[in-house]
């Protein structure tokens, strides 16, 4: 056989080897991470739930999901073992209260807008009034907004 015809098969076998090798490394890293669990360790499940490890079994782990509430999970369901500081920051809101240099953003935009300018010639409490009343439209006789010919919209012969 020619080397050109074997080259695609060699590349395919090499790619499969590399993919399985990286998957095995990820599985070994996850197993090593799960072996680091001890009672009292904070964990995150693959579903995103944060809990504290209470007991470890061969293939299972008992988690305290709330004070006094225990649940049994498979060890494979543990997505991450968290450090104590990170677990307390996420679950209890306890963390470093170091001051930051970032500006405080207000909750509303009212503090960002300027106060309205007032005319000193007028009284301070007097503002210009808007007339919101309807004016008579041209072509009406002034009686309740009806056209002069007496035909309203939607009637036969209305323009």
C-alpha positions, 0 to 999 in steps of 0.5 A, a space after each residue: 500500500 501507498 503511504 498516502 492512503 495510510 496517512 488518514 488512518 494514522 492521523 485518525 488513530 493518533 487523534 483518538 489516542 490523544 483524546 482518550 489520554 486527556 479524558 483519562 487525565 481528567 478522570 484521574 484528577 477528579 478522583 484525586 480531588 474526591 479523595 481529598 474530601 474529609 468530614 467538614 469539607 465544603 463541596 459543590 455538586 455537579 448540580 450546583 448545590 453547596 453542602 458540607 461533607 458529613 460521612 464518607 462511604 466507599 461509593 457514597 458521601 453523606 452531605 449536610 445540605 442545610 442544618 440538620 438535613 442530610 442527603 446521600 450522594 454518589 461520590 461521582 456527583 461531587 463537582 468540586 471540593 472547595 477550600 474553607 475560605 471559598 465555601 464560607 464566602 459563597 455560602 455564608 457571605 463571610 469573606 475578606 472585607 478589604 476596601 476596594 478602589 471601585 466606585 460605588 454605583 447608586 441603585 437609581 439614576 436620580 443622583 446622577 441627574 442635575 436638579 432642575 434649574 429654577 428661574 429666580 424672577 418667579 416664585 420658587 414654588 410656581 412652575 409653568 402649567 401645561 394645558 392638557 385639555 382638548 381644543 376643538 378640531 377644525 370643522 366642528 361646531 364645538 358640540 362634543 367634538 361631533 363633525 358639522 354634518 353629524 356623521 361620525 367615524 365608522 358610519 356610512 358616508 363618513 369622510 
